[in-house]
Amino acid sequence: MKKLVATLLPLALLGACRTDYRWTSRVPEELRTVAVPVFENRTQSAELGPICTQYALREFQREGTFKIRNHGESALEVQGAIVEATRSGAAFDRNDGVSAREYRYRVKAEITLLDRKNERVLVDRRAYFGETTFSAKDDVLTGQRNAAQRVAQDLARQIVDDVCSHPYNKAEPAPAPRQ
């Protein structure tokens, strides 16, 4: 009996390990083209719309599910608006207590996802928040401009993750908005 168990157990374990896993996207094949027009910038932070658009396009390319197309040639379209950009002190100089040596930079974007092929709005103005910190001893605006790329990258990852995981099947609930 022990010999039988010793022989069959490895075979059973080997058979249990054989599972057909497939790493495929849940995005239907006919919806795997996307257009990303330049995000509207409703803030006082210069160039934030184009920077966020550029990083969204990069993230779609990196992720690999979608092919980038021009407006009018894609099944999906991601429309974005940068609606808020705030900078606040995060760490202060010990000697005077008023001057910040590190800042927190937070950007709020509203994203709409359109299914152009089926003429549907899949996501309507969902809020996304990108955040980073930066240090600036003398030139806060240059530090903030440099931090804009990190904030845009943070936003892009969230947006692309949600577009890729969106329940394109109507029966599935949409993911909850991020806070």
Disulfide bonds with the S-S distance in Angstrom:
none
